[in-house]
Amino acid sequence: MQLLLIEDDPGMAALIAAGLAPREHQVRIVHDGAQALAAARERQFDLIIADRMLPDTDGVALIAALRHAGQRAPVLMLTALGSEEDRVSGLEAGADDYLVKPFSMAELAARVSALCRRGAAGPTVIRIADVELDRLERRVRRGSGIIDLQPREFHLLEYLMLEAPRVITRMMLLERVWHFRFDPGTNIVESHVSRLRTKLGEPALIQTVRGEGYAVRPV
């Protein structure tokens, strides 16, 4: 796997690269946002590992810039900011996973492997009824129109469509889409599903299965 590591601490970057090398990952190291964007424009990576706090930019802004540059790889964000608010903001910005420093190399390697498997698993394009989701281009169409989705909305729809017509529980969505191992006690799932339904339009694609969860089942 080709990995892009964005880490401003040379010692930390070297340790991470050395820890991932035995697992047959080839790691390209850059130390700031400008170098990361230059690397992202050169080629597609299988995974991006990004420090949240960089000398020239914030990791949240960097994710948006990487997507705008056409980089479609999953992003694992590393940070010393470990509050729930920080995790949520990073995930909402488009990070696919979030690991708080200090961390063990074993956990980092496991998360990298999981994200690489997820990126490689399943079809590239998913079509259900008149909705088409392109996982590589990160684009959703309904009929002849393109639907503009935020990163978390895209991941939510992607998961539901991959699992269709199976019912996905609220807790399953929290674990898979937001990477929460607990219920935060907010309406984060409900509000995202509501916005996603509005953007997708009629007829409804996402159905609520009372007392169970949600499922993609065209009417």
N, C-alpha and C positions, 0 to 999 in steps of 0.2 A: 504494500500500500504506500502511496505517495502522500506524505503529511507535510503541512506547512505549520511550523511552530513560530508564534509571534511572542517573544519574551525579551524584555529589555535587560534582564539580569543575565549576563553571559554565563556565569557559573550555574545558575538554575537551568538555563537552556541546554547547556552541555550535559547536565545530569539527566534531564528528561530524554534527550536524544540518545544517550548511552543506554538508558533503561528500556527504550523502545526498539533499539537496533536488533537485539536477539530475537525479537518477534517478527522479523522480516519487514519492518517498516523502514522506509527511507525518509529521513526527516530533513527538510530544508529549514534552516534557522534564519529568521530576520529579527531585528531588534526594535522596529518602530512601525507606525502605521504607513508611512510613505513606502518603506521597503516592502511591506506586506502587499500593498496595492500593486506595486510593480511586479511582484512575483505572481499575484493572482491574475494579472493580465497576460502573463506569459503562457500559462497552462492551467488546466483544471486539476485540482487536488482531490484526493479521496476523503481527506479530513483536515480541518483547520483547528489548531489548538491556540487560543489567543488569551494573553494576559488582559485583564480588564483595564488596568491603569498603565498606559504607555506614555513615553515622553512627549509625543506630539498629538495624541488623541486619546479619547476614551474608547474602551472596547465596544460599548454599545453603538457609538457613532461609526466605528470601524466596520461592524457587521453590516450596517446599511450600505456603506461604501463598497464593501466587497461584493454584496449582492448586485449593486448597481453596475459594478465592473464585470458582471457575468459569472461570478464564482458561485457554483451551486453546491459545494461541499458542505456536509454537516459541520457545525461549529461547537467545539467544547471550550467553554470559557473558564479560565483559571483566575482566581481572585482572592484577595485577603478580606474582601467585603462579604461577610457571611450572613447578614440579616435576611429575614424573609423578604423584606422590601427590595433588597439588592438582588436576591435571586429572582424574584418575580420580574423586576425591570429588565434583567439580562435575558430571561427567557422570552419575555414579551417582545424584546427587540429582535429576536430571531435566533438566539443561541439554542442549540439542540440539547445541550446538557451543561451543567454548572458544577464545578468542583472547587471547594474552598481550601485555600492554603492554611496551614501545612497539610499535605496529603501524602499517602503512601504511594510508592511507585506501583505496587500491585493493584491498588484501586484505579489509578490512572490508566494502567494498561488494560484493565477489564473494561473500563468505560470506553476507551478507544476501540477495543475489539467489538463491543456492542454497537457503537455508532457505525463502524465500518460494515458490520453485518446488516444493520438496518438499511444503510444506503444501498447495499447490493441486493437486498431481498425484494422479491415481488416484481410485478410488471413495471415497465417504465411509464407506460400510459394506461390509465384506468378510465374506462367508459361505462357509465351507468345511465340508462335512459338517454337524455340529450346533454348530459354533463360529461365533460372530458377533463381529466386532471393529468397534466404532464409533470412527472416527478423530476425530470432532468431540467426542463425549462422553468419549473416552478410556476406554471401557468394553468389557469382554470378557464375553460370555455363553457358556455351554455348556448347551444344553437350556434349562431354565427358571432356572438358577442363574447368579449373577454371580460372576466370578472376580476376586479382588483381586490385582492385579499392581503391582509396583514400576515406576517410570518406565522403567528400562532394560529390564525384562522386557517391558513393553508395546511398546517400540520394536523389540525383537528379534522378537517375534511378528508385529508389523505388517510388518516387512521380509520375513520368511519367507512370510507369507500373500500379500503383494503380488506376490511373485515365483513363487509356487506354480504348477506343481510343479517348477520349475527348482531344480537343486542350487546352493546357496550355499556357497562355500568359507569356511573359518575366517578367512582374510585379508580376504575381502569383508565379513564380519561385523565384524571389527575396524575396518575403514575406515568402514563405513556407520553402525554402531551406537555405536562408541566413538570414532570419528574419529582412530584411530591410523594413522599412515603407516608403522608398523613393527610387528613382532611383539614384544610385551613379554616373551615367554617365560614367561607364567603360564597358569593354567588358567581364566582369566576367562570365556572363551567356553563351555567345557565345563561349568563350574559353573552359569552362567546357564541354559544349555539344560536341564541336569538339573533345576534348580528349576522351570523353566517346564513341563517335562513332568509333574512331580509335581503342580503346581497345576492343569494342564489335565485330568489324570486319564486314564482309559481309555475307549475304545480310543485308542492313541497317535496323535497328530496329526503330531508332528515325527519324521521318520525320519533315522537316521544312514546316510549312504551311504559305506561304508568306503573310505578313501583319497581321498575327494572333499570331503565336507562334510555339509550338512544340507538337508533339503527337507520341506515340508509336503505329505504324501501320505497321506490317510486310508487306514486298513487296510480 
